[in-house]
């Protein structure tokens, strides 16, 4: 049973772009601040970006100016637009949604940046 479904990962060359989506489904409750995390091989999971229900955003210094987080509260979906991708962006990307019914994670989507 998956209530947070991710899509949009893939293989791109350095400098390319990808757009990740994370859609909440079912009785997930009232969603608070949504976030994107990533985990590279051999590395700890790190916070990439967050967005509140009203649209206030935070992004890690490593992705500022390149990644943009957004959300659609009607569709219950959070997005991560990734531009100017670097090899170091290669990771499994996970969305996170704390709600009144629990703390939910997406299944993860692989982003590989390679020439």
N, C-alpha and C positions, 0 to 999 in steps of 0.2 A: 504494500500500500504506500504509494508515493503521492504526497500532496504539494510538493515543490519540484517542478519539472524544468530542467535546464535544456537549452539547445543553442546551437550557433557556433560551437567549437570547430576546429579544423586545423589544417596545415596551411601556413602562409609564409611568404618570403619576408625578410626584414624590410621594414618600411610599409608593409601591407596593413590591411584593416580587417577587423572582424567585429560583429555585433552579437553579443550574448544576450539571451533572454531567459528569464526565470519566471514561470507562471505558477501561481498558487491555485490549487483546485480542492474541492470538497469543503468540509466544515473546518477551515483552518483557524477561525476566530478573527479577532481584530488585530491587524498587523501593525506593528510599530515601525521602528527604524529598520529598513532592510539594508543588507550589506553584501558585498562580494569579497570573498577571500580567495587566495590561491596557494597552492603547495607544489613546489618544484621537487624533483627527485633529490632525496637526501637532505631536504630543507624542512624547516618547520612551517606550518601554515601561517600565512601573514594576511593582515587586513589590507584590502585594496581600496575600497571606497564604501561610503554609507550614504543613505538618503532618508530623511524623515518623511512623514506623511504629507507635510506641507512643502516639501521640496528643498529643504536645506541640505547641502551636500558637504561631504568631506572626502578627500582623496589623499592617498599616500604620496609623499614627495617623489617617489620613484616613477609615478605615473601622471603627475600633474602636467597639464598641457597636452596630454596624449589620450587619456581615458576620460570618458564622461559617463556618469551614472544618472539614470532617470527612472521614473516609475509612472505607471498608469493605474490609479486606484480603482478605476472602473473595471479594468481587466485583471486587477490584482497581479500585475506583472512588473518586474524590475528588469532594467536593461543595463548593459555595459558596452558602450561604444569604444572600441579600442583602435586607435590610429597610431601610425608611426611605430609599429610593433618592432621590438628588439628581440634578439635571441634570448636575453635574460627574462623575457616575459613568458617563456615556455613553462607551463605548469598545468595542473588540473585546477580549474576554477569552480568554486562552490558558492552558491547563493545561500543567504541566511535570512530567516524571517522570524524574529521573536513575536509571539502572539499571546493573546489572553488564554489560549488553549495549550501552549507549549512552544518550545524552541525548535524550529524546523530547519532542515538543511536539504539542499538539492543533492542530486546524485553525483554531481561533478561532471564537467565537460572538459575534454583535453584541448588545450591550445598549444600548438607546436609552431615555433617560428624558426625556420631553417632555410638556408640557401642550398 
